[in-house]
Amino acid sequence: MRQKKSVVISALEKELIKKLKNSKSKDSAFRELVNQSKKNLYFQIRRLLLDHEDTNDVLQNVYIKIYRSIQKFKEESKLSTWMYRIAYNESINYLKSKEKKYLFSSDVMYNTMINNLREDPYFDGDELDIKLQAIIAKLPPKQKVVFQMKYYDDLKFKEISQILGTSVGALKTSYHLAKNKIKKEISDNQTF
Amino acid sequence: MRSSSSFKVPNKYFKNFDVEILEKIKLNKNIFNVPENYFESISTERIIEKEKTKTFYRNLFITSSITLVLIILLVFNNFGEKEFVDETFLVNDILEENYDYIGENLYINQYSKNYTYQNFDNQIIMSNLDNDFDYIIVE
């Protein structure tokens, strides 16, 4: 028999999940959940998609999915971890559909995304930030997301493992590879 | 041989150089901005409404698809063009003991349909499925 994984879920979170699963309190609990999580989820998606409009579309879809499938949430992880996972999957699917729609190869698509960043009124980084984004964009998807979750969100490998469904060992390897590639690109680049 | 530079750097300076740059960039986390009042404008009501509309259209699509398939099956079964079997051909088939149509529903013409024939001890019994008393015996 499959054993239920033990995770520490706070009493507040348990209460919120309970309300979300109850049809009478679902809408008000959902409002609370959106208010609590919108900024974190937004920036998590934005770091993968870079563009605000794309992020906005995906964020709406993520919340629609959360609202629709909250009953299926088994509470084997934190609610935030489960939401992160949905956001990650939606973002990756969005990028894949964009590739297919515009018949881009991954390289062309990421170059376009980086070039658009220079014109983006909602991007406040300098040339150094653009270069770091360009290096991160070139990483394979798993290395990219592990690096971002660790570097920007300070998530633990255990949490990332639950989000991505990959073993902690494999994640550590991915992170190590990503970090080394970034370090190498930085030291190769004269302007840094 | 003289060293390439007479300037000295702190211990492990170059080793930590790239790491320090990464840390420095990390401090500048808010490189992504959002339009003014963007987060305030995220409306849960609109998301819920959108989800309900999506669910409605998904259910409508599933129901319509199932109905359409059922209609097609019904039309195919009831109104499909029936293939009539020529009477002479049928009689010859029985006489020559080919029995090509044994056990099948036969549509001889538009007035005599739903016939089937079976072979009982070299007696061919043709019977009408719609009428228990309507049968022909060919010996």
Interface residues (C-beta under 8 A of the other chain):
Chain A: D27 F30 R31 V34 K38 K39 Y42 F43 R46 R47 L50 H52 N56 L59 Q60 Y63 I64 Y67 R68 P121 Y122 F123 D124 G125 L128 D129 L132 Y151 Y152 I182 K183 I186 S187 F192
Chain B: F17 D18 V19 I21 L22 I25 K26 N28 K29 N30 I31 F32 N33 V34 P35 Y38 F39 I42 T44 I47 I48 K50 E51 K54 T55
